[in-house]
Amino acid sequence: MCKHTPKSIARRLDDLAERMPQLVADHPDEGDFWAAYVRVSAPIVQDAGAVSEQALEHAQRRLDALLAEHDKIGSLAPSPDAGSETVPDADWLSRIRKKKKKRLF
């Protein structure tokens, strides 16, 4: 039996949302931020997946919204309303990597 519930996952996501401004402030370097973010968000995602597919999808949407709110994602991600123009994930990732490489050089 799973010890987590949708409510407990939602509480943990709320806690992360409250801590997010400090997490961003404490880790100005992007690499450090992402390492810290994964340490706190990965257990939530894993536990949400153990609850149900719906809980996992909800957690992923909340985390994406939280990252967008703090300018960590947004302009690079295809919007869900893009319809048939949305690029498939594998192609999207390769395009992002190419854009990132161009920006670095």
C-alpha atoms as a printed R data frame, in Angstrom:
    type eleno elety resid chain resno      x      y       z
1   ATOM     1    CA   MET     A     1  0.000  0.000   0.000
2   ATOM     2    CA   CYS     A     2  1.234  3.451  -0.895
3   ATOM     3    CA   LYS     A     3  1.810  5.705   2.105
4   ATOM     4    CA   HIS     A     4  1.375  8.847   0.002
5   ATOM     5    CA   THR     A     5 -1.910 10.405  -1.055
6   ATOM     6    CA   PRO     A     6 -2.790 13.114  -3.568
7   ATOM     7    CA   LYS     A     7 -3.253 15.489  -0.615
8   ATOM     8    CA   SER     A     8  0.195 14.727   0.802
9   ATOM     9    CA   ILE     A     9  1.756 15.276  -2.636
10  ATOM    10    CA   ALA     A    10 -0.130 18.588  -2.949
11  ATOM    11    CA   ARG     A    11  1.162 19.676   0.485
12  ATOM    12    CA   ARG     A    12  4.726 18.875  -0.532
13  ATOM    13    CA   LEU     A    13  4.292 20.838  -3.761
14  ATOM    14    CA   ASP     A    14  2.911 23.774  -1.742
15  ATOM    15    CA   ASP     A    15  5.940 23.582   0.559
16  ATOM    16    CA   LEU     A    16  8.282 23.601  -2.423
17  ATOM    17    CA   ALA     A    17  6.416 26.590  -3.880
18  ATOM    18    CA   GLU     A    18  6.988 28.480  -0.635
19  ATOM    19    CA   ARG     A    19 10.700 27.553  -0.594
20  ATOM    20    CA   MET     A    20 11.296 28.222  -4.294
21  ATOM    21    CA   PRO     A    21 12.243 31.937  -4.016
22  ATOM    22    CA   GLN     A    22 14.910 31.057  -1.468
23  ATOM    23    CA   LEU     A    23 16.100 28.110  -3.556
24  ATOM    24    CA   VAL     A    24 16.544 30.425  -6.553
25  ATOM    25    CA   ALA     A    25 18.292 33.069  -4.417
26  ATOM    26    CA   ASP     A    26 20.630 30.539  -2.786
27  ATOM    27    CA   HIS     A    27 21.703 29.098  -6.153
28  ATOM    28    CA   PRO     A    28 22.401 31.901  -8.670
29  ATOM    29    CA   ASP     A    29 24.480 29.541 -10.816
30  ATOM    30    CA   GLU     A    30 22.148 27.609 -13.152
31  ATOM    31    CA   GLY     A    31 23.964 24.315 -12.640
32  ATOM    32    CA   ASP     A    32 23.792 24.633  -8.872
33  ATOM    33    CA   PHE     A    33 20.128 25.588  -9.036
34  ATOM    34    CA   TRP     A    34 19.167 22.590 -11.164
35  ATOM    35    CA   ALA     A    35 21.099 20.192  -8.940
36  ATOM    36    CA   ALA     A    36 19.347 21.561  -5.846
37  ATOM    37    CA   TYR     A    37 15.970 21.598  -7.585
38  ATOM    38    CA   VAL     A    38 16.273 17.969  -8.652
39  ATOM    39    CA   ARG     A    39 17.227 16.966  -5.093
40  ATOM    40    CA   VAL     A    40 13.986 18.439  -3.735
41  ATOM    41    CA   SER     A    41 11.595 17.768  -6.637
42  ATOM    42    CA   ALA     A    42 12.582 14.241  -7.710
43  ATOM    43    CA   PRO     A    43 11.254 12.552  -4.545
44  ATOM    44    CA   ILE     A    44  7.934 14.370  -4.983
45  ATOM    45    CA   VAL     A    45  7.643 13.207  -8.587
46  ATOM    46    CA   GLN     A    46  8.603  9.657  -7.651
47  ATOM    47    CA   ASP     A    47  6.052  9.515  -4.846
48  ATOM    48    CA   ALA     A    48  3.360 11.073  -7.041
49  ATOM    49    CA   GLY     A    49  3.992  8.355  -9.618
50  ATOM    50    CA   ALA     A    50  3.503  5.743  -6.915
51  ATOM    51    CA   VAL     A    51  0.115  7.251  -6.040
52  ATOM    52    CA   SER     A    52 -1.428  7.346  -9.527
53  ATOM    53    CA   GLU     A    53 -0.925  8.512 -13.083
54  ATOM    54    CA   GLN     A    54 -3.184 11.498 -12.391
55  ATOM    55    CA   ALA     A    55 -1.149 12.494  -9.329
56  ATOM    56    CA   LEU     A    56  2.030 12.290 -11.377
57  ATOM    57    CA   GLU     A    57  0.586 14.452 -14.164
58  ATOM    58    CA   HIS     A    58 -0.672 16.980 -11.608
59  ATOM    59    CA   ALA     A    59  2.733 17.131  -9.917
60  ATOM    60    CA   GLN     A    60  4.508 17.617 -13.230
61  ATOM    61    CA   ARG     A    61  2.142 20.439 -14.229
62  ATOM    62    CA   ARG     A    62  2.588 22.146 -10.859
63  ATOM    63    CA   LEU     A    63  6.373 21.854 -11.064
64  ATOM    64    CA   ASP     A    64  6.410 23.208 -14.621
65  ATOM    65    CA   ALA     A    65  4.246 26.148 -13.543
66  ATOM    66    CA   LEU     A    66  6.506 26.776 -10.570
67  ATOM    67    CA   LEU     A    67  9.607 26.787 -12.766
68  ATOM    68    CA   ALA     A    68  7.935 29.115 -15.265
69  ATOM    69    CA   GLU     A    69  6.886 31.444 -12.460
70  ATOM    70    CA   HIS     A    70 10.542 31.776 -11.431
71  ATOM    71    CA   ASP     A    71 11.803 32.188 -15.021
72  ATOM    72    CA   LYS     A    72 13.513 28.825 -15.108
73  ATOM    73    CA   ILE     A    73 11.506 27.540 -18.076
74  ATOM    74    CA   GLY     A    74  8.988 29.059 -20.394
75  ATOM    75    CA   SER     A    75 10.132 30.479 -23.691
76  ATOM    76    CA   LEU     A    76 11.871 27.267 -24.791
77  ATOM    77    CA   ALA     A    77  9.055 24.875 -23.930
78  ATOM    78    CA   PRO     A    78  6.287 24.388 -26.499
79  ATOM    79    CA   SER     A    79  2.949 25.549 -25.136
80  ATOM    80    CA   PRO     A    80  0.281 22.883 -24.676
81  ATOM    81    CA   ASP     A    81 -2.082 25.024 -26.771
82  ATOM    82    CA   ALA     A    82  0.190 24.869 -29.808
83  ATOM    83    CA   GLY     A    83 -1.950 22.082 -31.255
84  ATOM    84    CA   SER     A    84 -0.624 20.297 -34.306
85  ATOM    85    CA   GLU     A    85  2.347 22.645 -34.530
86  ATOM    86    CA   THR     A    86  3.838 21.203 -31.346
87  ATOM    87    CA   VAL     A    87  7.204 19.634 -32.047
88  ATOM    88    CA   PRO     A    88  7.605 15.997 -30.903
89  ATOM    89    CA   ASP     A    89  9.686 15.664 -27.729
90  ATOM    90    CA   ALA     A    90 12.816 14.117 -29.258
91  ATOM    91    CA   ASP     A    91 12.933 16.695 -32.029
92  ATOM    92    CA   TRP     A    92 12.168 19.501 -29.565
93  ATOM    93    CA   LEU     A    93 15.053 18.474 -27.328
94  ATOM    94    CA   SER     A    94 17.513 18.326 -30.223
95  ATOM    95    CA   ARG     A    95 16.420 21.795 -31.360
96  ATOM    96    CA   ILE     A    96 16.856 23.192 -27.853
97  ATOM    97    CA   ARG     A    97 20.324 21.678 -27.594
98  ATOM    98    CA   LYS     A    98 21.273 23.208 -30.929
99  ATOM    99    CA   LYS     A    99 19.982 26.604 -29.805
100 ATOM   100    CA   LYS     A   100 21.838 26.344 -26.520
101 ATOM   101    CA   LYS     A   101 25.088 25.482 -28.299
102 ATOM   102    CA   LYS     A   102 24.697 28.438 -30.626
103 ATOM   103    CA   ARG     A   103 24.157 30.755 -27.684
104 ATOM   104    CA   LEU     A   104 27.236 29.482 -25.870
105 ATOM   105    CA   PHE     A   105 29.560 30.119 -28.805
